[in-house]
């Protein structure tokens, strides 16, 4: 069983983990101000956001962890759009907060498709390497 890279628990990523780098909870004046300069609906801004806050965030993961995480994203894209928009909704009982307006994103599918596209290019070697292994031995 693949274990979490930093905790002694099984690794079980969720779609919302892709948005962790955008969590401005208790950082509204710093990270929130920086993210406010971007429009996640604009493809060029979105590419910058993905590179800075998703690709970099997961750079320390092993090829196996990236493969599992990438698989979660692929499955979500195969499902209906409601699951994709659900992760952007604010939960008032959660200790996380996305930038202002992100919960009203018009096309969350495009956002995640862009993430998938960029990660498939950036992680190509690692995804291939993991795909050649027997994941039942992880």
N, CA, C and O of each residue as an XYZ file, in Angstrom:
552
protein
N       0.839     -1.173      0.000
C       0.000      0.000      0.000
C       0.889      1.244      0.000
O       1.829      1.347      0.788
N       0.586      2.165     -0.876
C       1.350      3.409     -0.958
C       1.008      4.275      0.252
O      -0.157      4.576      0.512
N       2.030      4.659      0.970
C       1.829      5.467      2.168
C       2.008      6.953      1.853
O       2.717      7.330      0.920
N       1.357      7.769      2.644
C       1.472      9.218      2.521
C       2.943      9.587      2.676
O       3.629      9.013      3.522
N       3.442     10.529      1.882
C       4.873     10.849      1.950
C       5.317     11.507      3.264
O       6.502     11.481      3.593
N       4.383     12.094      4.012
C       4.782     12.826      5.220
C       4.110     12.315      6.493
O       4.475     12.718      7.597
N       3.134     11.433      6.335
C       2.401     10.912      7.485
C       2.404      9.393      7.439
O       2.635      8.801      6.385
N       2.159      8.782      8.537
C       2.133      7.329      8.593
C       0.702      6.818      8.365
O       0.131      6.132      9.212
N       0.145      7.168      7.211
C      -1.200      6.743      6.815
C      -1.176      6.413      5.319
O      -0.297      6.882      4.595
N      -2.131      5.615      4.859
C      -2.185      5.331      3.418
C      -2.414      6.618      2.616
O      -3.114      7.528      3.061
N      -1.817      6.671      1.439
C      -1.956      7.842      0.564
C      -3.267      7.727     -0.188
O      -3.469      6.791     -0.962
N      -4.145      8.671      0.038
C      -5.463      8.668     -0.582
C      -5.820     10.094     -1.010
O      -6.635     10.747     -0.360
N      -5.217     10.579     -2.098
C      -5.457     11.959     -2.509
C      -6.880     12.172     -3.015
O      -7.550     11.247     -3.475
N      -7.307     13.408     -2.915
C      -8.632     13.802     -3.385
C      -8.470     14.971     -4.344
O      -7.427     15.625     -4.373
N      -9.494     15.222     -5.117
C      -9.455     16.298     -6.099
C      -9.146     17.645     -5.443
O      -8.436     18.469     -6.019
N      -9.670     17.862     -4.262
C      -9.459     19.155     -3.582
C      -7.989     19.407     -3.250
O      -7.604     20.551     -3.007
N      -7.171     18.374     -3.235
C      -5.746     18.563     -2.935
C      -5.051     19.399     -4.010
O      -4.033     20.034     -3.737
N      -5.588     19.405     -5.212
C      -5.014     20.240     -6.263
C      -5.186     21.726     -5.964
O      -4.472     22.559     -6.522
N      -6.120     22.055     -5.097
C      -6.380     23.461     -4.770
C      -5.691     23.908     -3.485
O      -5.817     25.066     -3.089
N      -4.970     23.010     -2.835
C      -4.322     23.335     -1.559
C      -3.345     24.492     -1.627
O      -3.205     25.238     -0.658
N      -2.673     24.655     -2.741
C      -1.723     25.756     -2.889
C      -2.381     27.117     -2.987
O      -1.716     28.149     -2.896
N      -3.703     27.113     -3.176
C      -4.457     28.364     -3.300
C      -5.205     28.717     -2.014
O      -5.987     29.666     -1.993
N      -4.972     27.969     -0.960
C      -5.659     28.180      0.309
C      -5.134     29.456      0.968
O      -3.969     29.533      1.360
N      -6.003     30.444      1.083
C      -5.588     31.733      1.641
C      -6.033     31.917      3.087
O      -5.876     32.998      3.653
N      -6.586     30.869      3.686
C      -7.041     30.967      5.073
C      -5.921     31.500      5.962
O      -4.832     30.929      6.022
N      -6.205     32.595      6.645
C      -5.263     33.269      7.538
C      -4.049     33.828      6.798
O      -3.033     34.154      7.412
N      -4.164     33.936      5.462
C      -3.095     34.534      4.643
C      -3.704     35.453      3.579
O      -3.146     35.628      2.495
N      -4.843     36.027      3.909
C      -5.545     36.872      2.955
C      -4.706     38.058      2.488
O      -4.771     38.442      1.321
N      -3.915     38.641      3.396
C      -3.123     39.830      3.058
C      -1.871     39.492      2.249
O      -1.329     40.363      1.569
N      -1.411     38.269      2.308
C      -0.188     37.901      1.588
C      -0.532     37.079      0.347
O      -0.546     37.603     -0.767
N      -0.805     35.809      0.542
C      -1.130     34.943     -0.588
C      -2.414     35.398     -1.273
O      -2.506     35.378     -2.500
N      -3.388     35.803     -0.494
C      -4.653     36.275     -1.066
C      -4.445     37.469     -1.987
O      -5.043     37.543     -3.060
N      -3.594     38.406     -1.564
C      -3.299     39.583     -2.390
C      -2.565     39.174     -3.665
O      -2.823     39.728     -4.734
N      -1.657     38.213     -3.559
C      -0.924     37.751     -4.737
C      -1.868     37.050     -5.727
O      -1.797     37.290     -6.932
N      -2.731     36.201     -5.221
C      -3.650     35.460     -6.092
C      -4.718     36.357     -6.709
O      -5.260     36.040     -7.767
N      -5.021     37.471     -6.054
C      -6.019     38.404     -6.580
C      -5.573     39.038     -7.902
O      -6.396     39.574     -8.644
N      -4.292     38.976     -8.186
C      -3.761     39.535     -9.433
C      -4.057     38.636    -10.632
O      -3.896     39.057    -11.778
N      -4.486     37.409    -10.374
C      -4.733     36.428    -11.437
C      -6.219     36.205    -11.656
O      -7.026     36.334    -10.736
N      -6.561     35.873    -12.876
C      -7.920     35.465    -13.226
C      -7.866     33.984    -13.594
O      -7.338     33.638    -14.651
N      -8.399     33.103    -12.746
C      -8.309     31.670    -13.036
C      -9.102     31.246    -14.274
O      -8.969     30.112    -14.735
N      -9.918     32.141    -14.808
C     -10.668     31.855    -16.036
C      -9.844     32.168    -17.288
O     -10.152     31.675    -18.374
N      -8.801     32.984    -17.138
C      -7.938     33.372    -18.258
C      -6.870     32.297    -18.458
O      -6.123     32.004    -17.524
N      -6.776     31.700    -19.655
C      -5.822     30.606    -19.878
C      -4.366     30.939    -19.543
O      -3.666     30.090    -18.990
N      -3.891     32.139    -19.856
C      -2.489     32.458    -19.560
C      -2.277     32.643    -18.059
O      -1.258     32.207    -17.525
N      -3.222     33.281    -17.373
C      -3.132     33.406    -15.914
C      -3.211     32.025    -15.268
O      -2.476     31.713    -14.331
N      -4.111     31.219    -15.787
C      -4.292     29.874    -15.235
C      -3.017     29.044    -15.377
O      -2.658     28.299    -14.466
N      -2.340     29.169    -16.503
C      -1.077     28.435    -16.706
C      -0.043     28.860    -15.668
O       0.675     28.018    -15.129
N       0.037     30.161    -15.385
C       0.957     30.646    -14.349
C       0.573     30.102    -12.974
O       1.434     29.665    -12.210
N      -0.721     30.131    -12.664
C      -1.195     29.619    -11.386
C      -0.853     28.135    -11.217
O      -0.398     27.708    -10.156
N      -1.076     27.370    -12.262
C      -0.806     25.933    -12.206
C       0.682     25.678    -11.993
O       1.065     24.833    -11.183
N       1.508     26.407    -12.717
C       2.956     26.222    -12.573
C       3.452     26.605    -11.183
O       4.240     25.879    -10.575
N       2.989     27.743    -10.687
C       3.484     28.249     -9.405
C       2.890     27.551     -8.189
O       3.572     27.362     -7.182
N       1.622     27.170     -8.282
C       0.939     26.705     -7.084
C       0.503     25.241     -7.108
O       0.012     24.729     -6.102
N       0.671     24.569     -8.227
C       0.364     23.139     -8.270
C       1.624     22.347     -8.606
O       2.018     21.460     -7.848
N       2.253     22.658     -9.726
C       3.452     21.920    -10.127
C       4.523     22.028     -9.050
O       5.101     21.020     -8.644
N       4.788     23.227     -8.593
C       5.814     23.421     -7.550
C       5.445     22.733     -6.247
O       6.292     22.144     -5.575
N       4.177     22.817     -5.905
C       3.709     22.237     -4.637
C       3.942     20.734     -4.578
O       4.272     20.191     -3.524
N       3.771     20.068     -5.708
C       3.900     18.617     -5.734
C       5.260     18.143     -6.236
O       5.446     16.950     -6.477
N       6.196     19.045     -6.394
C       7.497     18.674     -6.955
C       8.255     17.672     -6.084
O       9.068     16.906     -6.604
N       8.013     17.660     -4.800
C       8.723     16.752     -3.907
C       8.134     15.350     -3.815
O       8.690     14.482     -3.142
N       7.016     15.130     -4.487
C       6.397     13.806     -4.445
C       7.167     12.807     -5.303
O       7.838     13.184     -6.263
N       7.063     11.560     -4.952
C       7.683     10.510     -5.759
C       6.851     10.288     -7.023
O       5.724     10.770     -7.137
N       7.427      9.554     -7.956
C       6.710      9.255     -9.194
C       5.439      8.459     -8.910
O       4.452      8.590     -9.634
N       5.455      7.658     -7.891
C       4.274      6.873     -7.530
C       3.155      7.761     -6.995
O       1.993      7.604     -7.372
N       3.510      8.683     -6.124
C       2.506      9.601     -5.575
C       1.918     10.472     -6.681
O       0.710     10.704     -6.715
N       2.761     10.947     -7.572
C       2.272     11.766     -8.685
C       1.339     10.961     -9.572
O       0.327     11.480    -10.043
N       1.668      9.707     -9.802
C       0.840      8.839    -10.638
C      -0.555      8.672    -10.025
O      -1.561      8.789    -10.725
N      -0.611      8.401     -8.732
C      -1.896      8.229     -8.044
C      -2.688      9.541     -8.050
O      -3.892      9.542     -8.304
N      -2.016     10.637     -7.775
C      -2.658     11.950     -7.777
C      -3.201     12.280     -9.165
O      -4.324     12.766     -9.298
N      -2.413     12.018    -10.180
C      -2.809     12.263    -11.571
C      -4.014     11.393    -11.944
O      -4.913     11.842    -12.655
N      -4.025     10.161    -11.466
C      -5.138      9.252    -11.713
C      -6.431      9.800    -11.119
O      -7.487      9.709    -11.746
N      -6.357     10.367     -9.916
C      -7.530     10.970     -9.266
C      -8.089     12.100    -10.134
O      -9.301     12.221    -10.312
N      -7.197     12.914    -10.664
C      -7.619     14.010    -11.534
C      -8.280     13.471    -12.803
O      -9.322     13.975    -13.220
N      -7.688     12.461    -13.411
C      -8.264     11.868    -14.609
C      -9.643     11.293    -14.365
O     -10.542     11.458    -15.190
N      -9.819     10.622    -13.240
C     -11.138     10.068    -12.899
C     -12.167     11.184    -12.722
O     -13.305     11.060    -13.173
N     -11.768     12.265    -12.069
C     -12.681     13.389    -11.859
C     -13.097     14.003    -13.190
O     -14.249     14.401    -13.360
N     -12.173     14.081    -14.124
C     -12.497     14.640    -15.438
C     -13.410     13.712    -16.236
O     -14.145     14.166    -17.112
N     -13.364     12.418    -15.937
C     -14.251     11.468    -16.606
C     -15.673     11.521    -16.053
O     -16.619     11.113    -16.727
N     -15.823     12.025    -14.827
C     -17.140     12.144    -14.206
C     -17.839     13.408    -14.696
O     -17.330     14.124    -15.558
N     -18.993     13.659    -14.140
C     -19.725     14.856    -14.557
C     -19.123     16.121    -13.947
O     -18.323     16.059    -13.013
N     -19.516     17.236    -14.481
C     -18.951     18.534    -14.105
C     -19.292     18.945    -12.685
O     -18.546     19.718    -12.083
N     -20.395     18.457    -12.126
C     -20.804     18.893    -10.790
C     -19.745     18.584     -9.738
O     -19.557     19.365     -8.805
N     -19.051     17.459     -9.876
C     -17.992     17.104     -8.928
C     -16.839     18.105     -9.007
O     -16.219     18.431     -7.994
N     -16.561     18.584    -10.210
C     -15.465     19.543    -10.401
C     -15.803     20.894     -9.785
O     -14.940     21.532     -9.182
N     -17.034     21.330     -9.929
C     -17.417     22.630     -9.364
C     -17.595     22.549     -7.854
O     -17.443     23.548     -7.151
N     -17.917     21.363     -7.360
C     -18.136     21.173     -5.926
C     -16.890     21.516     -5.099
O     -17.014     22.062     -4.003
N     -15.702     21.205     -5.605
C     -14.484     21.458     -4.824
C     -14.175     22.947     -4.679
O     -13.378     23.329     -3.823
N     -14.787     23.777     -5.494
C     -14.569     25.222     -5.392
C     -15.524     25.893     -4.403
O     -15.321     27.049     -4.033
N     -16.550     25.182     -3.982
C     -17.527     25.768     -3.060
C     -16.922     25.925     -1.676
O     -16.181     25.066     -1.198
N     -17.256     27.039     -1.048
C     -16.721     27.333      0.284
C     -17.501     26.580      1.343
O     -18.732     26.590      1.347
N     -16.785     25.931      2.234
C     -17.369     25.263      3.385
C     -17.101     26.147      4.596
O     -15.949     26.278      5.009
N     -18.129     26.755      5.174
C     -17.908     27.684      6.287
C     -17.326     27.019      7.534
O     -16.841     27.712      8.429
N     -17.366     25.693      7.606
C     -16.829     24.984      8.760
C     -15.405     24.480      8.531
O     -14.818     23.841      9.404
N     -14.859     24.770      7.363
C     -13.525     24.309      7.010
C     -12.476     25.353      7.384
O     -12.754     26.552      7.434
N     -11.269     24.868      7.644
C     -10.145     25.764      7.918
C      -9.361     26.020      6.642
O      -8.133     26.106      6.667
N     -10.063     26.142      5.536
C      -9.425     26.500      4.275
C     -10.337     27.478      3.553
O     -11.550     27.502      3.763
N      -9.724     28.277      2.704
C     -10.460     29.314      2.004
C      -9.773     29.604      0.674
O      -8.576     29.885      0.622
N     -10.549     29.528     -0.389
C     -10.014     29.870     -1.708
C     -10.149     31.368     -1.932
O     -10.927     32.030     -1.244
N      -9.405     31.907     -2.882
C      -9.495     33.347     -3.157
C     -10.919     33.783     -3.496
O     -11.743     32.988     -3.947
N     -11.177     35.041     -3.272
C     -12.487     35.625     -3.526
C     -12.886     35.402     -4.985
O     -12.109     35.669     -5.901
N     -14.085     34.918     -5.180
C     -14.627     34.722     -6.520
C     -14.373     33.354     -7.124
O     -15.015     32.995     -8.112
N     -13.462     32.588     -6.563
C     -13.155     31.279     -7.138
C     -14.332     30.317     -7.012
O     -14.469     29.398     -7.819
N     -15.173     30.518     -6.017
C     -16.334     29.650     -5.855
C     -17.396     29.923     -6.929
O     -18.364     29.174     -7.054
N     -17.211     30.982     -7.690
C     -18.140     31.324     -8.764
C     -17.529     31.086    -10.142
O     -18.009     31.627    -11.138
N     -16.486     30.290    -10.201
C     -15.818     29.998    -11.463
C     -16.832     29.437    -12.463
O     -17.571     28.501    -12.160
N     -16.851     30.026    -13.657
C     -17.830     29.642    -14.677
C     -17.558     28.258    -15.263
O     -18.489     27.517    -15.577
N     -16.276     27.916    -15.408
C     -15.938     26.665    -16.069
C     -14.842     25.920    -15.313
O     -13.682     25.932    -15.726
N     -15.207     25.269    -14.203
C     -14.193     24.541    -13.432
C     -13.584     23.381    -14.232
O     -12.442     22.994    -13.982
N     -14.323     22.836    -15.174
C     -13.786     21.752    -16.011
C     -12.562     22.242    -16.783
O     -11.560     21.531    -16.859
N     -12.628     23.439    -17.353
C     -11.479     23.988    -18.086
C     -10.272     24.151    -17.182
O      -9.138     23.900    -17.591
N     -10.520     24.573    -15.946
C      -9.422     24.725    -14.992
C      -8.721     23.388    -14.789
O      -7.499     23.297    -14.911
N      -9.497     22.349    -14.479
C      -8.897     21.044    -14.207
C      -8.353     20.376    -15.468
O      -7.382     19.623    -15.390
N      -8.949     20.631    -16.608
C      -8.391     20.110    -17.859
C      -7.025     20.736    -18.135
O      -6.115     20.073    -18.633
N      -6.895     22.012    -17.806
C      -5.623     22.704    -17.984
C      -4.577     22.128    -17.025
O      -3.422     21.932    -17.404
N      -4.984     21.860    -15.793
C      -4.083     21.225    -14.822
C      -3.627     19.877    -15.372
O      -2.437     19.563    -15.349
N      -4.560     19.092    -15.859
C      -4.256     17.762    -16.400
C      -3.271     17.862    -17.565
O      -2.314     17.092    -17.648
N      -3.511     18.802    -18.444
C      -2.653     18.992    -19.609
C      -1.224     19.352    -19.211
O      -0.266     18.767    -19.716
N      -1.087     20.307    -18.313
C       0.242     20.746    -17.885
C       0.963     19.637    -17.125
O       2.143     19.384    -17.369
N       0.265     18.979    -16.211
C       0.909     17.913    -15.447
C       1.307     16.743    -16.337
O       2.336     16.109    -16.103
N       0.508     16.454    -17.347
C       0.858     15.342    -18.243
C       2.142     15.648    -19.015
O       2.864     14.728    -19.402
N       2.429     16.912    -19.238
C       3.678     17.298    -19.905
C       4.841     17.336    -18.909
O       5.909     16.784    -19.171
N       4.627     17.983    -17.782
C       5.693     18.173    -16.801
C       6.090     16.847    -16.143
O       7.266     16.615    -15.862
N       5.127     16.003    -15.907
C       5.370     14.745    -15.208
C       5.501     13.551    -16.152
O       5.469     12.410    -15.689
N       5.647     13.773    -17.440
C       5.605     12.685    -18.412
C       6.545     11.531    -18.064
O       6.138     10.371    -18.127
N       7.769     11.822    -17.707
C       8.734     10.766    -17.395
C       8.353     10.006    -16.122
O       8.452      8.781    -16.062
N       7.921     10.752    -15.118
C       7.553     10.113    -13.855
C       6.285      9.287    -13.986
O       6.180      8.209    -13.402
N       5.320      9.790    -14.753
C       4.083      9.038    -14.975
C       4.367      7.760    -15.755
O       3.796      6.708    -15.468
N       5.246      7.859    -16.736
C       5.608      6.669    -17.509
C       6.314      5.646    -16.613
O       6.010      4.454    -16.650
N       7.243      6.127    -15.824
C       7.996      5.229    -14.934
C       7.051      4.485    -13.989
O       7.164      3.271    -13.815
N       6.125      5.217    -13.384
C       5.171      4.591    -12.457
C       4.242      3.627    -13.181
O       3.860      2.594    -12.630
N       3.878      3.963    -14.415
C       2.969      3.092    -15.168
C       3.613      1.760    -15.517
O       2.913      0.788    -15.801
N       4.932      1.708    -15.498
C       5.651      0.482    -15.825
C       5.824     -0.422    -14.594
O       6.293     -1.554    -14.712
N       5.452      0.070    -13.446
C       5.586     -0.705    -12.224
C       4.260     -1.397    -11.882
O       3.194     -1.005    -12.356
N       4.357     -2.406    -11.069
C       3.167     -3.099    -10.569
C       2.685     -2.341     -9.337
O       3.268     -2.458     -8.259
N       1.621     -1.566     -9.500
C       1.169     -0.712     -8.391
C       0.633     -1.512     -7.205
O       0.461     -0.952     -6.122
N       0.367     -2.795     -7.379
C      -0.085     -3.609     -6.244
C       1.061     -3.859     -5.251
O       0.822     -4.323     -4.137
N       2.296     -3.554     -5.650
C       3.444     -3.739     -4.750
C       3.797     -2.466     -3.977
O       4.709     -2.470     -3.149
N       3.087     -1.404     -4.245
C       3.405     -0.127     -3.595
C       2.951     -0.126     -2.156
O       3.135      0.867     -1.452
